[in-house]
Amino acid sequence: MAAAGMIEASTSPAHLAATEPSEARGLRRDGVRLLVSEIATDSIAHSRFSELPRWLAPGDVLVVNTSGTLNAALAGRADGETFEVHVSTRLPGNFWVVEVRRPGPIASLPFRHARAGMTFELEANSRVVLLAPYPLGLLEGQSRLWLASLELSEPVLPYLERFGTPIRYSYVERLWPPSMYQTIFATEFGSAEMPSAGRPFTPDLVARLVSNGIHIAPLLLHTGVASLEDHEPPYEEYFRVTPETADRVNAARTAGYRVIAVGTTVVRALETVTDRRGITHPGKGWTDLVITADRSPLRSVNGMITGFHEPHATHLAMIKQVMAAAGSQQPSSHLDRAYDDAQRAGYLWHEFGDSHLIIAG
């Protein structure tokens, strides 16, 4: 299958899905493969994530997401049937966005017939009540997401820790411990799904990066559910960029060093607080920024570490914008070649898969 056909297809090649963590495949986390797109030379190279320091230079800044992954899948019952409720995003007023799913042969499947007022009974005398389709203003059946009230026997985070499991989709054939869904950068829990671009980092790799003069700057963005069956644009997610990180990003760009986002979540957070002059500011709140082909160029980053994505238009548009910011005159063409090379070489997709580094020259 040609790369362009692969990118436009509705799903990734099934035989390239990473069905288990790298550790279960006999690899360290940083042993996964790394495809390297060097934009200045329009070149593509094959490497290992453990060799990341080779591809960066002293003074470069890696911006990482410190959000930890919740046990966001809860078993519940409604109308005498069994369901799975995926707890996604906390909103102002202590409401939550949730997704309702039904049990499947391997993992849960979408449920399209939820309705306002539907109540899901949970463990420990707790429940979730659906209030309205989300985003607000949609009619029932127009969205898989719901604004909901969580009526739990204890605060949300400890309740999820006790009774929830990590969200997984059908390409992951068994349930793995929550530790498999955490990155080493996690300091504050709140993501429904793992900020997976940071998963291949290990303490040893970070030490080597720092010793080589490469800086690590943290920010926070709590990721919501990214169900692979639908392709909605991303909705509001909570983020926080500290003054220290904003200063580090600005100093690097002023000095001519590269700012490399570790994941699309980092791009979204930084672009939210970067003005038209390219100055990044501290900030926090809920971002509804959607990065599309119309937003050019990106203002905050000129490189990215990412995985191999399902063909969600917003993810691919963001990656193309990073390539354009890094100097690519034909980001679609380069991305097609990169995905084609990755497919032919057997790179693995999804959160337990391989990585793609996009860098300016």
C-alpha positions as CSV (number, residue, x, y, z in Angstrom):
1,M,0.0,0.0,0.0
2,A,1.4,3.4,-0.9
3,A,2.1,5.9,1.9
4,A,-0.5,8.4,0.8
5,G,-3.1,5.6,0.7
6,M,-2.0,4.5,4.2
7,I,-2.4,8.0,5.6
8,E,-5.8,8.5,4.1
9,A,-7.0,5.0,5.2
10,S,-9.4,4.7,8.1
11,T,-7.2,2.5,10.1
12,S,-3.5,1.6,10.5
13,P,-2.2,-1.7,9.1
14,A,-3.4,-4.3,11.6
15,H,-0.2,-6.3,11.4
16,L,1.8,-3.2,12.6
17,A,-0.2,-2.5,15.7
18,A,1.9,-2.7,18.9
19,T,-0.2,-5.2,20.9
20,E,2.0,-5.1,24.0
21,P,4.6,-2.9,25.7
22,S,8.2,-2.9,24.5
23,E,9.2,-4.6,27.8
24,A,7.0,-7.6,26.9
25,R,8.8,-7.8,23.6
26,G,12.2,-8.1,25.4
27,L,13.2,-4.4,24.9
28,R,13.9,-1.6,27.2
29,R,11.6,1.3,26.8
30,D,14.3,3.2,24.9
31,G,14.9,0.2,22.7
32,V,12.0,0.9,20.4
33,R,12.8,2.1,16.9
34,L,13.2,5.7,15.9
35,L,12.5,7.1,12.5
36,V,14.3,10.4,12.0
37,S,13.1,13.1,9.6
38,E,15.8,15.7,9.1
39,I,13.9,18.5,7.4
40,A,16.8,20.7,6.2
41,T,18.1,17.9,4.1
42,D,14.7,16.2,3.4
43,S,16.3,13.0,4.6
44,I,14.9,10.0,6.5
45,A,17.0,7.7,8.7
46,H,16.5,4.7,10.9
47,S,17.7,4.6,14.5
48,R,16.8,3.5,18.0
49,F,15.3,5.7,20.7
50,S,18.3,5.1,22.9
51,E,20.3,6.9,20.3
52,L,18.3,10.1,20.6
53,P,21.2,12.2,21.9
54,R,23.0,11.6,18.6
55,W,20.2,13.5,16.8
56,L,20.1,16.5,19.1
57,A,22.6,19.3,19.8
58,P,23.7,21.1,23.0
59,G,21.3,23.9,23.7
60,D,18.2,22.1,22.2
61,V,15.2,22.0,24.5
62,L,12.9,18.9,24.8
63,V,9.5,20.0,26.2
64,V,7.7,17.1,28.0
65,N,4.2,16.5,29.3
66,T,4.2,15.6,33.1
67,S,0.6,14.4,33.1
68,G,0.1,10.9,34.6
69,T,-2.4,8.4,33.2
70,L,-5.5,7.6,35.1
71,N,-7.2,4.2,35.5
72,A,-10.0,5.8,33.6
73,A,-12.1,2.8,32.5
74,L,-14.9,1.9,35.0
75,A,-17.2,-1.0,34.8
76,G,-20.9,-0.1,35.3
77,R,-24.4,-1.3,34.8
78,A,-27.5,0.5,33.4
79,D,-30.9,-0.9,32.4
80,G,-29.8,-4.4,33.4
81,E,-26.8,-4.4,31.0
82,T,-23.0,-4.1,31.4
83,F,-21.1,-1.1,30.1
84,E,-17.7,0.5,30.4
85,V,-17.5,4.2,31.2
86,H,-14.3,6.0,30.1
87,V,-13.7,9.1,32.4
88,S,-12.0,11.7,30.2
89,T,-11.8,15.4,31.1
90,R,-12.6,17.4,34.2
91,L,-14.4,20.6,33.3
92,P,-15.2,23.8,35.4
93,G,-17.9,23.2,37.9
94,N,-16.6,19.7,38.6
95,F,-18.4,18.2,35.7
96,W,-16.7,15.5,33.6
97,V,-16.6,14.4,29.9
98,V,-17.1,10.7,29.6
99,E,-17.5,8.1,26.8
100,V,-19.8,5.1,27.2
101,R,-18.7,1.8,25.6
102,R,-19.9,-1.8,25.6
103,P,-17.9,-4.9,26.3
104,G,-16.3,-6.5,23.3
105,P,-14.5,-9.8,22.7
106,I,-11.1,-8.2,23.5
107,A,-11.7,-4.6,24.6
108,S,-14.7,-2.3,24.8
109,L,-16.5,-1.1,21.7
110,P,-18.4,2.2,21.0
111,F,-22.0,2.5,22.3
112,R,-24.0,4.9,20.1
113,H,-27.3,4.8,21.9
114,A,-26.7,6.6,25.2
115,R,-29.3,9.2,26.3
116,A,-29.5,12.0,28.7
117,G,-30.4,10.9,32.2
118,M,-28.9,7.4,31.7
119,T,-27.4,6.3,35.0
120,F,-24.5,3.8,35.3
121,E,-24.2,2.1,38.7
122,L,-20.6,1.6,39.7
123,E,-18.8,-0.2,42.5
124,A,-18.9,1.1,46.1
125,N,-22.4,2.6,45.8
126,S,-21.3,5.1,43.2
127,R,-22.7,6.2,39.8
128,V,-22.3,8.2,36.7
129,V,-25.2,10.2,35.3
130,L,-25.2,11.5,31.7
131,L,-26.4,15.1,31.4
132,A,-26.1,16.2,27.8
133,P,-24.1,15.3,24.6
134,Y,-20.7,16.9,24.5
135,P,-19.8,19.4,23.2
136,L,-22.9,21.2,24.4
137,G,-25.4,22.0,21.7
138,L,-25.2,18.7,19.9
139,L,-28.1,16.3,19.7
140,E,-28.1,12.8,21.0
141,G,-26.4,10.5,18.6
142,Q,-24.2,13.3,17.2
143,S,-21.3,12.6,19.5
144,R,-19.8,9.7,21.4
145,L,-19.0,12.0,24.3
146,W,-21.2,13.1,27.2
147,L,-21.2,15.8,29.9
148,A,-21.7,13.8,33.1
149,S,-21.9,14.0,36.8
150,L,-19.7,11.7,38.8
151,E,-21.3,10.7,42.1
152,L,-18.6,8.7,43.8
153,S,-18.0,7.3,47.2
154,E,-14.7,9.2,47.4
155,P,-12.8,11.8,45.4
156,V,-12.3,11.0,41.7
157,L,-8.6,10.3,41.6
158,P,-8.5,7.8,44.5
159,Y,-11.7,6.2,43.3
160,L,-10.2,5.6,39.9
161,E,-7.1,4.2,41.4
162,R,-9.1,1.7,43.4
163,F,-11.7,0.7,40.9
164,G,-10.6,1.7,37.4
165,T,-8.3,0.1,34.8
166,P,-6.3,1.8,32.1
167,I,-8.2,2.5,28.9
168,R,-7.2,0.1,26.1
169,Y,-8.5,-0.6,22.6
170,S,-8.8,-3.9,20.7
171,Y,-5.3,-4.0,19.3
172,V,-4.0,-4.4,22.8
173,E,-5.0,-8.0,23.5
174,R,-4.7,-8.1,27.3
175,L,-4.8,-5.8,30.2
176,W,-1.4,-4.5,31.4
177,P,-0.6,-3.0,34.8
178,P,-1.1,0.7,35.2
179,S,2.7,1.2,35.4
180,M,2.9,0.3,31.8
181,Y,0.8,3.3,31.0
182,Q,3.0,5.9,32.9
183,T,5.9,7.9,31.5
184,I,8.9,8.7,33.7
185,F,7.9,12.4,33.6
186,A,4.5,11.8,35.3
187,T,4.0,14.0,38.4
188,E,0.3,14.9,38.4
189,F,-2.4,12.4,37.4
190,G,-5.2,13.5,35.0
191,S,-4.8,12.0,31.5
192,A,-7.4,9.6,30.4
193,E,-4.9,8.1,27.9
194,M,-1.1,8.1,28.2
195,P,0.9,11.0,26.7
196,S,2.7,8.2,24.8
197,A,5.4,10.2,23.0
198,G,7.2,10.3,26.4
199,R,7.0,6.6,27.1
200,P,10.3,5.5,25.5
201,F,12.3,7.8,27.8
202,T,14.3,6.2,30.6
203,P,16.2,7.7,33.5
204,D,19.5,6.7,31.9
205,L,18.5,8.3,28.6
206,V,17.5,11.5,30.3
207,A,20.8,11.6,32.1
208,R,22.7,11.2,28.9
209,L,20.7,13.9,27.2
210,V,21.3,16.4,30.1
211,S,25.0,15.5,30.2
212,N,25.1,16.4,26.5
213,G,23.7,19.9,27.2
214,I,20.2,19.1,26.1
215,H,17.6,20.8,28.3
216,I,14.3,19.2,29.6
217,A,11.4,21.6,30.2
218,P,8.1,20.4,31.7
219,L,4.5,21.4,31.1
220,L,1.2,19.8,31.8
221,L,-1.7,18.8,29.5
222,H,-4.2,16.3,30.7
223,T,-5.2,14.3,27.6
224,G,-8.8,13.2,27.0
225,V,-10.0,10.1,25.4
226,A,-9.0,9.7,21.7
227,S,-11.2,6.8,20.6
228,L,-10.0,5.4,17.4
229,E,-13.4,4.7,15.9
230,D,-14.3,8.4,15.4
231,H,-12.3,11.3,14.2
232,E,-13.6,14.4,15.9
233,P,-11.2,17.3,16.4
234,P,-9.8,17.5,19.9
235,Y,-11.9,19.3,22.5
236,E,-11.0,21.2,25.7
237,E,-8.2,19.9,27.7
238,Y,-6.6,21.3,30.9
239,F,-3.1,22.6,30.6
240,R,-0.4,24.5,32.6
241,V,2.7,26.1,31.3
242,T,5.0,27.5,34.1
243,P,7.0,30.8,33.8
244,E,10.2,28.7,34.0
245,T,9.2,26.6,31.0
246,A,8.0,29.7,29.0
247,D,11.4,31.4,29.7
248,R,13.3,28.3,28.7
249,V,11.5,28.0,25.4
250,N,11.9,31.7,24.6
251,A,15.6,31.7,25.5
252,A,16.2,28.7,23.2
253,R,14.4,30.2,20.3
254,T,16.2,33.6,20.7
255,A,19.6,31.9,20.8
256,G,18.8,29.9,17.7
257,Y,18.4,26.5,19.4
258,R,15.6,24.0,18.6
259,V,12.5,23.5,20.7
260,I,11.4,19.9,20.3
261,A,7.9,19.0,21.5
262,V,7.6,15.5,23.0
263,G,4.1,14.7,21.6
264,T,1.2,16.5,20.1
265,T,-0.1,17.4,23.6
266,V,3.0,19.6,24.1
267,V,2.4,21.3,20.8
268,R,-1.2,22.1,21.7
269,A,-0.2,23.5,25.1
270,L,2.7,25.6,23.8
271,E,0.8,27.0,20.8
272,T,-2.1,28.0,23.1
273,V,0.2,30.4,25.0
274,T,2.5,31.6,22.2
275,D,1.6,34.9,20.6
276,R,1.9,36.0,17.0
277,R,5.4,37.4,17.7
278,G,6.6,33.9,18.7
279,I,6.8,34.7,22.4
280,T,5.7,32.0,24.8
281,H,3.9,33.0,28.0
282,P,3.0,31.2,31.1
283,G,-0.6,30.2,31.4
284,K,-3.2,27.6,32.6
285,G,-6.8,26.7,32.0
286,W,-8.7,24.7,29.3
287,T,-7.5,25.0,25.7
288,D,-9.8,24.4,22.8
289,L,-7.1,25.2,20.2
290,V,-7.2,23.0,17.1
291,I,-4.1,23.1,14.9
292,T,-5.0,22.7,11.3
293,A,-3.4,23.5,8.0
294,D,-4.7,27.0,8.2
295,R,-2.5,27.8,11.2
296,S,0.8,28.4,9.6
297,P,3.5,28.6,10.7
298,L,3.7,27.2,14.2
299,R,4.9,29.7,16.6
300,S,6.5,27.7,19.5
301,V,8.3,24.6,18.2
302,N,10.5,23.5,15.3
303,G,10.6,19.8,16.0
304,M,8.6,17.0,17.5
305,I,8.8,13.5,18.8
306,T,5.7,11.5,18.1
307,G,4.3,8.1,17.4
308,F,2.8,6.7,14.3
309,H,-0.8,7.9,14.3
310,E,-4.1,6.7,13.2
311,P,-5.1,9.0,10.3
312,H,-6.8,11.6,12.4
313,A,-6.8,14.8,10.3
314,T,-5.8,16.9,13.3
315,H,-2.8,14.8,14.3
316,L,-1.5,14.7,10.8
317,A,-2.1,18.4,10.2
318,M,-0.2,19.2,13.4
319,I,2.8,17.0,12.2
320,K,2.8,18.7,8.8
321,Q,2.8,22.1,10.5
322,V,5.8,21.1,12.6
323,M,7.6,20.0,9.4
324,A,6.7,23.3,7.8
325,A,8.0,25.2,10.9
326,A,11.2,23.2,10.7
327,G,11.7,24.3,7.1
328,S,10.0,21.7,4.9
329,Q,8.5,23.2,1.7
330,Q,6.5,20.0,1.0
331,P,5.5,18.6,4.4
332,S,2.8,16.3,2.9
333,S,5.4,14.7,0.5
334,H,7.9,14.2,3.3
335,L,5.3,12.7,5.6
336,D,4.1,10.3,2.9
337,R,7.7,9.1,2.4
338,A,8.3,8.8,6.1
339,Y,5.2,6.7,6.7
340,D,5.9,4.6,3.6
341,D,9.5,3.9,4.9
342,A,8.1,3.1,8.4
343,Q,5.5,0.7,7.0
344,R,7.9,-1.1,4.8
345,A,10.4,-1.4,7.6
346,G,7.8,-2.8,10.0
347,Y,7.6,0.1,12.5
348,L,4.9,-0.5,15.1
349,W,2.0,1.9,15.7
350,H,0.0,3.2,18.8
351,E,1.0,3.9,22.3
352,F,3.3,0.9,22.8
353,G,4.9,1.3,19.4
354,D,7.9,3.0,17.7
355,S,8.7,6.7,17.5
356,H,9.2,9.4,14.9
357,L,11.6,12.4,15.4
358,I,11.1,15.4,13.2
359,I,13.9,17.9,13.5
360,A,15.2,21.1,11.8
361,G,18.7,20.8,10.2
